[in-house]
Structure formats: structure tokens, C-alpha cells
Amino acid sequence: MTPANERTIASVTHLSSFTQYVFPLGNFIAPIIIWSAKKNDSEFVDYNGKQILNFQLSIFAYSAILVLISLPLLIYGFVDLIGTNCTFSNFEIDFNGFHNQKITTLIGTAIVAFVLFMFLKVFEFILIIYAAVKASNGEHYKYPLTIPFFK
């Protein structure tokens, strides 16, 4: 395989992760197909294939952690919000003072989770393009904050 072909295939492997916007799990399936087909032909393609897969798995893990942290907080907020006014026979307890605080906490949690997720997706988009450019120049690029699942 010529060095130009290696660089092209490595770049396409990085860019193939954008197929996630076309079909579900495309960010894993497309790079795996390209990488598994060409990893034995080129050490450069093998390295880049591992890098994009490690990065995509890391982004998935970070997204899952974000959901695991924010989802219980959101559920707790909704459950608390539903039960703000309690009535026991002739005795009524009004939690309206806490009601506004719970709404604020719920909305704040949702906004923070959404902003962090959007930041993660923008970070992913920029780094994939950057890695593809580096690969097309023949440089080895290691994504930051990547967990090395494949070595």
C-alpha cells in the first residue's frame, strides 16, 4: 500500500465516525469495517483505526456517565415536584417555598447536563476533523482524554 493510500484510508477512517448522524451506532460500525479491512495492510491505518475507536468508546463512556449522574437527579426532581402539596385529612402541608427551589434545581440540572453534552459533541466533532487532517498529513495523532481500550 502506498503512503498516500495509507493516509487517505486513515483519514476516511476518522471521518467515517460522522456516520453516527446518518444511522445509529455508525460512529462504531463504519470505523470498525474500514479498520478491520485494512489493519493488516498498514501499520499507520491500524494505529489510526485504534485511535478513532478508542475515542468513540471514550465519548460513549463519558456520555453514559453524564446520563448516570443527571438522570437520577432529574427523576428525583420530578418526583419531588409532583409531591409538593400533601393533604392529610384536615391538615394541609404546603411546600410552595420548596416548590420553587425544586423547580430551579431541576431546570438547573437539565441545563447543565445539556450544556455538558453539547460541549462533548462539539469537542468530538472538532477533534475528529483535526485527527483526519493529521492523518492525511501522515502524522500520528492521539486524541486527548481517550481511554485506551485497544492498544
C-alpha positions as MATLAB code, in Angstrom:
seq = 'MTPANERTIASVTHLSSFTQYVFPLGNFIAPIIIWSAKKNDSEFVDYNGKQILNFQLSIFAYSAILVLISLPLLIYGFVDLIGTNCTFSNFEIDFNGFHNQKITTLIGTAIVAFVLFMFLKVFEFILIIYAAVKASNGEHYKYPLTIPFFK';
ca = [
       0.000    0.000    0.000;
       1.424    3.388   -0.925;
       1.863    6.063    1.757;
      -0.723    8.252    0.005;
      -3.282    5.448    0.158;
      -2.468    4.820    3.819;
      -3.024    8.466    4.662;
      -6.292    8.575    2.716;
      -7.674    5.430    4.331;
      -6.622    6.651    7.790;
      -8.369    9.991    7.198;
     -11.508    8.288    5.915;
     -11.472    6.028    8.971;
     -11.569    9.083   11.241;
     -14.229   10.825    9.158;
     -16.367    7.677    8.975;
     -17.358    8.232   12.581;
     -19.603   11.051   11.317;
     -21.928    8.337   10.019;
     -23.436    8.482   13.509;
     -25.510   11.354   12.145;
     -26.872    9.105    9.371;
     -27.632    5.885   11.243;
     -27.399    4.735   14.877;
     -24.033    3.384   16.004;
     -22.471    4.491   12.733;
     -19.635    6.041   14.728;
     -18.616    2.496   15.733;
     -19.697    0.387   12.762;
     -18.128    2.376    9.897;
     -14.663    2.782   11.510;
     -14.655   -0.885   12.560;
     -15.417   -2.004    9.000;
     -12.670    0.149    7.482;
     -10.152   -0.639   10.218;
     -10.748   -4.395   10.173;
     -10.458   -4.492    6.370;
      -7.165   -2.576    6.211;
      -5.413   -3.041    9.583;
      -3.231   -5.900    8.323;
      -2.144   -3.939    5.245;
      -0.782   -0.896    7.039;
       0.542   -0.121   10.499;
      -0.495    3.522   10.032;
      -4.105    2.578    9.265;
      -4.078    0.140   12.199;
      -2.883    2.888   14.563;
      -5.487    5.390   13.356;
      -8.287    2.832   13.449;
      -7.497    2.062   17.076;
      -7.362    5.764   17.901;
     -10.800    6.584   16.474;
     -12.395    3.531   18.083;
     -10.819    4.329   21.452;
     -12.035    7.908   21.126;
     -15.583    6.910   20.190;
     -15.763    4.421   23.055;
     -14.439    7.092   25.429;
     -17.022    9.632   24.248;
     -19.708    6.984   24.756;
     -18.422    6.280   28.279;
     -18.355    9.993   29.148;
     -21.898   10.407   27.802;
     -23.091    7.402   29.803;
     -21.511    8.814   32.973;
     -23.208   12.146   32.312;
     -26.567   10.397   31.945;
     -25.973    8.251   35.034;
     -25.267   11.369   37.081;
     -28.001   13.627   35.730;
     -30.862   11.159   35.241;
     -31.317   10.275   38.942;
     -31.207   13.982   39.812;
     -33.851   14.734   37.206;
     -36.048   11.840   38.337;
     -35.694   12.906   41.965;
     -36.591   16.457   40.982;
     -39.736   15.352   39.122;
     -40.843   13.059   41.927;
     -40.260   15.811   44.455;
     -42.065   18.302   42.243;
     -45.145   16.092   41.957;
     -45.377   15.639   45.723;
     -45.035   19.311   46.710;
     -48.549   19.671   48.105;
     -49.636   16.999   50.559;
     -53.012   16.779   52.263;
     -53.666   14.597   55.293;
     -57.431   14.727   56.121;
     -57.970   18.163   57.672;
     -54.293   19.072   57.880;
     -52.681   20.537   54.756;
     -48.956   20.914   54.363;
     -47.937   23.407   51.732;
     -44.418   23.146   50.416;
     -44.664   26.054   47.987;
     -41.479   27.600   49.386;
     -39.622   24.438   48.485;
     -41.522   24.118   45.208;
     -39.649   26.994   43.565;
     -36.312   25.691   44.821;
     -37.024   22.224   43.381;
     -38.022   23.669   40.006;
     -34.830   25.729   39.944;
     -32.743   22.683   40.843;
     -34.487   20.563   38.235;
     -34.094   23.131   35.469;
     -30.508   23.834   36.516;
     -29.605   20.150   36.396;
     -31.197   19.761   32.983;
     -29.395   22.828   31.617;
     -26.000   21.760   32.988;
     -26.410   18.221   31.618;
     -27.482   19.554   28.204;
     -24.603   22.064   28.031;
     -22.045   19.425   29.017;
     -23.415   17.006   26.428;
     -23.352   19.676   23.695;
     -19.796   20.612   24.679;
     -18.834   16.946   24.433;
     -20.354   16.647   20.927;
     -18.673   19.860   19.680;
     -15.384   18.667   21.204;
     -15.833   15.337   19.402;
     -16.658   16.994   16.053;
     -13.629   19.300   16.125;
     -11.200   16.605   17.225;
     -12.347   14.162   14.544;
     -11.700   16.731   11.822;
      -8.349   17.627   13.397;
      -7.337   13.941   13.567;
      -8.373   13.382    9.943;
      -6.205   16.311    8.838;
      -3.283   14.982   10.877;
      -3.749   11.519    9.343;
      -3.873   12.981    5.833;
      -0.532   14.661    6.579;
       0.914   11.311    7.676;
       1.177   12.260   11.358;
       0.288   10.025   14.286;
      -2.408   11.719   16.357;
      -3.625   10.630   19.774;
      -6.976   12.022   20.884;
      -6.909   13.766   24.273;
      -8.863   12.291   27.207;
      -9.088    8.929   25.447;
      -9.261    5.662   27.356;
      -7.024    3.092   25.603;
      -9.446    0.195   25.041;
      -7.442   -1.041   22.031;
      -3.662   -0.967   22.296;
];
